[in-house]
Amino acid sequence: MEDITPLSPRPLSRVLFRQWWRDLVFLHWAADPDEVARLLPPGTFPDLHLGRTYVGLVFFRMEDLALGRGPALPYLGSFGEVNVRLYSRDALGRRGVVFRSLDCDRLLPVLTAQAAFGLPYRWARIRARRHGAEISYDSLRRGGSGAGARVRAEVSPEPYAADALEEFLTCRWGLHARIRGRTYYLPNTHPRWTFTRCELSGYEESVVAAAGLSAPRGEPESVLYAPGVPVRFGPPLRLPQR
């Protein structure tokens, strides 16, 4: 298994696309490894920290989406996003995430990501607000499913040092996904995370159960806030077939 590292252990062969992640709020709960295993693409397994795996609910703003080294896409390249993610590893020891859902408030990026990468994007109404120290996100899927999520948090500029669990959850240098009958790994790189103090004021969600997982019980085990990082993604790498 690869070590947990604050920077990607592998350089990208080339840049497929770039983007900024801004004002991220991470909520995490422990999850049943057997339940998680059934939801991962073939060739991947639940990644464990001290014998436990986790489900993450992540709120943020995507900005300045760009293809290759070209300019950022106007309008369509910036949007709110809320995702439900699991933690995976593959036979080559690479750690990644598996997205069970990604709610986005721009329809064209939703359709493009579904077609190009097989990612479970959903079109949603998302409102992101920042008033002083308070940050909030509200998301509701279109189409009448009723699935949605909201969060309120108080953030401060005081630095916060992530513990071993939080490094395990956030130092992820790729994603695993299934497209056209094959599992692939899409690598990414970004600068070292910086976190600041964050106090959860409240949340509601129904997207975790909608993603095929048991609804979380109790308060999140981890709450994190990050101002943001620029991210680069490389071309997808196929997992070896068994």
N, C-alpha and C positions, 0 to 999 in steps of 0.2 A: 504494500500500500504506500502511496505517496504520503509524505509528511504534510501536516498542516502548515502552510507557509503564508506570510503576509503579502508576498508577491508571487505571480505565476511562476511555476517551475519550468515552463516551456515557452520559448518565443513563438510568435505566430509566423507561419510561412508566408502569409500575406494578409492584408486587411480586407475583409469582406464588407463589413459596415462598421460605423462608429455611432456613438450616442452618448449623451450625458444622463446620468441618474441623479435626481435632485430631491432633497428633503425626504429621505427614506425613513419610514417607521416600520420596524420589524417586530412582530409578535410571534412567539413560539410556544408550542405545547409538546409534551411527550406524546408519542403515537405508538400503536401496537405494531411491532416489526412484521408480524405475519400478515396483518391487514395491508401494510405498506408494500410488502413484497408482491402481493397480488396485483398491485397497481403500477408496477414498474415495467419498463419495456424489456423484452427478452435480452439476456446477456448482462443485465445489471441486477444489483442486490442492494438491500437497505444498508446505508452506511451508519455505523454505530459509534456512539461516544459513551464509553463506560457501560456498554451493553444496552444502550437506549437509542432509539431513533426519534425523529421529530417531524412535525408538520409546521410550516411557516406560513404566516399571512403577512404580506409585504405591501405597503402603500408607498407610492412615490410618483414623481413627475418625470416623464421621459422628455428630453429636449434635444434638439439639434441632431436628429437622426440623419445620417449621411451614408451614401454608398461609396465603398472604396475610400479613396482620398478626395472625393469630390465635395462640393459645398453642401451644407445642411439643407434639407428639404424644407421649403417654406410651408407653414401651416400644418401640413400632414406630418411633419417631423417632430412635432411637440404635442404631448397629450398626457392625461392622467392614466395611471395603471394600478391595478390591484391584482396580486397573484397569490395563488395557493401552491406551495412547493414542498417537495419531499427531497430527501438526501440519499444519493446513490453512489455506488462505486461499480467499476467494471473489472474484467479479468486482467486488464493491464495495470490495475492499481490506481486508475484515475478517479478522483472524487468529483462529483458533480451534483447538479440539482435536476429533478424531474418536475416539470410544471404540470399540475393537474388542471389548472385554469388560469387564464390571464385576461382580466377584464380591462377593456380599453375604450376610450370615448371617441376614437376615430375609426370609421368603418373601413376605409381603404387599407390601413395597416393591418387590421384584423383579417381581411380577406387575403392579403399578401402573405402574412405569416402562416396562415392556415395552409395555403397552397404550396408555398416554397419549403417550409420546414415542418409541416405537420403539427404545429403547435396549437394547443387548445384555446385559442383566443376567442373572446366573447365580446360582442358590442354592448356597451353599457353607458349609462349616464354617470359621470364622475365629476364631483366638485371638490377642488382642493383649495383650502384657504389658510392663510398665515396672517395672524394679527399679533404683532409683538412676539411674545413668548409662546403663544398658543398656535398649534398647528392642527388642522382637521382635514379628514377625507370622508366623503360620502359617495357610495357607489351603489347603483341599482341596475341590474341587467335589463336590457330591452327585450321585448318579446313576451312579457308576461310571466316569466318563470318565478319572479319574486326574489331570486337570489341576490344578495347584496352584502355590503359590509360598510361599517363606519368606525372611525376612531377619532378620539380627541386626546391630545397630549400637550404637556407643558415642557418646553425645551429651554435649555440655558446654554451659554457659551462655555461653561465649565467643562474641560476635557473629561472624558470617561475612558478608562482602560478596560477593554473587553477581557472577560475571563476565558478560560480554556474552552468551555462550552460555546461561548459566543464566537470565538475564533473558528471553531469547528463549523458553526452554522453560516458564517459570512465569508470565510476564505475559500471560495469555490471558484475554480478556474475553467468551468465549462458546464454544459448541460447535456443530458442524455435525452434522446427523443426517438420516436419511431416514425418512419415515413416510407411509403411504398414497400412495406414488408421487411425493411432493414432498420436496425438500430444504429444510430450514429452519435458521435460526440462532437459538440460544437464548442471549440475552445474560446476563451476570452482572456483579456488582460486589462488591468487598471491599476492606478496607484494604490498605495497602502490606504486602508480605511482609516478615517478619523471619526470618532464618536464623541458626542457631548451628552451631558446629563439629560435624562428624559423621564418625566413622571406621567404615567398613564392616567388620564382623567376619566375615560370611559370608552367602551367599544360595544358594538353589536355585529354579529355576522351570521350568515347562513350559507356562505359559499364553501365552507369546509365540508359540510355534509353533502352539498350539491356536487362536490368533487369525488364522492364515493368513499369518504372517510367518516369515522364516527365523529360526531360533533364534540369539540373540546369541552372539557369539564373544568370549571374553576378558572382562576386568573392565569394569564400567560406565565410561563416559567422564566421567560426572558423578554424584556422590552428594550429596544435599542433605537436610537436616532442617529442618522448620519447626514451631514450637510450635502454630500454628494461626491461623485467621482466621474471622470470621463472614461468611457469603456470602449474597447475595440474587440471585435469578434473576427475570428479566422474562419476558413472554409471548413465544412463538416468532414469528420473522419469516420469512416465506417468501422464498426466493431467487427472483429473476426467472427465468422460464422462457425458454429459447432457442427 
